[in-house]
Amino acid sequence: MPNPLIRTAARLGLCVITAIAVCPLAPASASADGSHNLVVPRDYPTIQAAVNAADPGDRITVQPGIYREQVVIGKYVSITGSGDRKTTIQAPQTLTPGDDGGTSIVEIHDGASVALSRLAVSGPGSGTCDNGALGSGIRVLGGAHLDLDHAAVTHITDTPAAPCFRSANAILIGDVPTGTGSATIHNTKITDYQGAGVVVLNEGSTATIENTTVTGHPKLSTDGIEFVAGGVGRVTRSTVSDNQCREPDPGCGPDFFNEFQHAGIVADTPGTVVQHNRLVGNQVGIYVAGGGIDIGHNDIQRSSYVGIALQDGSFTVRKDRIRGGVHGVAVVAASVDTHAVLDGVRITQTSGAPVETFECCGFTATATVNP
């Protein structure tokens, strides 16, 4: 595969955090296990100040407000807001590059294990494709782990939003050529990103994504979830929608051999599991390459091109339901002979053949359809 929003503080009675914040300080409270609960802005004016003061295992509670800051975490802490519509970590005017030179609103690194819940991480960034671009909303690298639950990651774009290569991914896990990260993402809304919703990158990087909504940008070409370059994981019971080829994107189109396709879920690593998801309105619902990927029981609707594309390997697809699109399943042979077994896959309302093969360079593509 050629492969804003500041609410009136006086009206809401909130402390809106900027580069300079004046909020009362109070001592943090200790729990029976010796850990502390640090409250922002009661105890510390910013989330970063609380992180800096925290001991490993401490909890940070963030009261309602918009906290315009960049947060870098290298220790075991939990950060809990008051709800993803009440507590927001907002991209500041200027972002400082992180460990790998990229910029993010929240960076988790140095082997830290961090739980984020009941808050939103939001852009847009103030940079452009050429200067100060926003690399990601949340960045996980250096062997760190993220547990993200009941949260939102939104408006992860530059200003203006534009198609910058590998820019403004909502959540980026792992690094190339070296470096890993891991994440569990539950009950989270990921929307309006410029690049991809979740990228799991490099061998050793993993992610489990469940009960999560991933929705692409209305004007830019995006992918929903990517497991690439050895990144592996599970996507289950999630909804991934509106990831399409959109103008301007001259390299994008339906030709598997000469153009790029954008997809709801992309995977090229054996062991990845894609089951019981709903994929709606993507160019390709699920695009996998290399074989060894567990696909089944997905509901795929209104793909503008293909429901499932299977490239360069051996595949078994079980009991997916595909409705609409040009083809339900595409079997693509570009570098090796490719064979797909479709076991109980139901395909309806396609404008072209329900199952189609595409061959290049002397390699063969075949499909076996079982009822």
Secondary structure, DSSP 8 states (H G I E B T S, - for coil): --------HHHHT---B-SS--------EE-TTS-EEEEETTT-SSHHHHHHH--TT-EEEE-SEEEES-EEE-S-EEEE-S-TTTEEEE--SS----TTS--EEEEE-TT-EEEEES-EEE---S--SSSS---EEEEE-TTEEEEEES-EEE----SS----TT--EEEEE--SSS--EEEEEES-EEE--SSEEEEEESTT-EEEEES-EEE--SSS--EEEEEETT-EEEEES-EEE-----SS-TTBSS-TTTSB--EEEEE-STT-EEES-EEES-SEEEEEESS--EEES-EEE--SSEEEEEESSEEEEES-EEESSSEEEEEEESSS-EEEEEES-EEES-SS-SEEEEE-TT--EEEEEE-
